[in-house]
């Protein structure tokens, strides 16, 4: 059964997986996510017991600690109808990689599989499950959109944010060249291979500036912080925001990294 075919309760109970970066660096994305989900008809809960999704440990090969983290997450969220994250990266970890962590484990495999089937990235959940077409937002801005690697390649998120942005009054979308190419963040990749990461993000921000847009949006805060930092260091006037903030009409907070006009 595809996400669009999932039977949705009249008011589904949604557990918001806030993500580490949103919690620590950009809480406004979490508030915007809650608003979008509530406006879509969801009953939203933010479990206090939630932790990291475990992706940093997973990507460095530490399966034991990843499993321990995953068990905590599953126990905190498995009672909800859906688990939604404002991040393609974290959502893909929950949805695509949790089942494999417990393969062959009689006590956990079925629980992990059932949990992962209910996990979604925020924007695709709104469009594909809750059938949202217009969030009622308005903003006078020219925007360009970066397709984050995990959301695009693991969760097939590309058209969904553009469809919703296309119905935001006052917004003009200008596609950058290579919008689907990595920004160079990659979690610990940008630390271990900083020279390569810098070369990638340098090319990315060149494409952002060349688009002529005055605002950059994406659905992953790690990518956004990486690009915002580079844009700021290069003296660019481009504002950087999470797509949820624009769709929720919550753009009063300063842009990421304080970049922009």
Steps between C-alpha positions, in 0.01 A plus 500: 500500500646838403497802728223660293288187544543484877169519682509815710299540819267799527755668728820294490726508802842611380822476694734780390860383487654842548863405408815607681584795277150649522499458877844653552535754219164587338198436726289718270498211253341281765230758574435540127469122467245484780294775338503332159400165647223648716367703207490176301274346765750305710521464876867573561715369784869563568623222731749632755677162501614529139870495419723513194395265219844336518618592153844636604579174676354297214705678235821441692429128532399489866205264470481414870442857615271564203281208605483628856394843377248349258339299779444820700350676199267211416377475858431874511313519169346165406164586657427779248319462170789673321849620582599815311839673480584839341809339346542260210825381654355402837177371345692272265698364793179416684319364196770329297769387743333407828358167376843378393644571844268238649494241221472154652425633850182327615431763765552809285479434126121517472482807724766681298331414171159619622655818637687582179187454290345795688796738456489794259684818410288807577429647155434168328273403790297815449464453124488121464317391815299800620441618141586862576520716189509853642619605846355850471839669534606820326847644451644752257819316401689338218619162620718218381483148643779254586412129484675334793663166424318271745156644434543483123681169462351295782151650534435637147429852626526749216164616364322520836660819638481670161127428474433663835733792434326556168184583694663746742371843402781730387765232462688452173707182468823522303676168458875506549735293285560155653242542775523125560878494554642464853584818692810341654367461855450124541513506879844388616618509136549877518728452801703205371531635147475874553690598184271292279194624688607861452553449127151352466323774698695769314354376173157467657486860625620618161192335350280651771625852428474446124131410535421861590285387793500701823418199718629142522275226637552132574357232726812402695652728760849351470514589131351842568752584772786391275383711206404796720844507657670503162267766362564719804878463472481601136291808579186383322164669567305177446279409798499136609197335659340161552210445262266434795547856625383646169209257457383573855525876447753523783786708363531763771809331647840605356616272219740213565854616586369856501554506127287716276405864481 
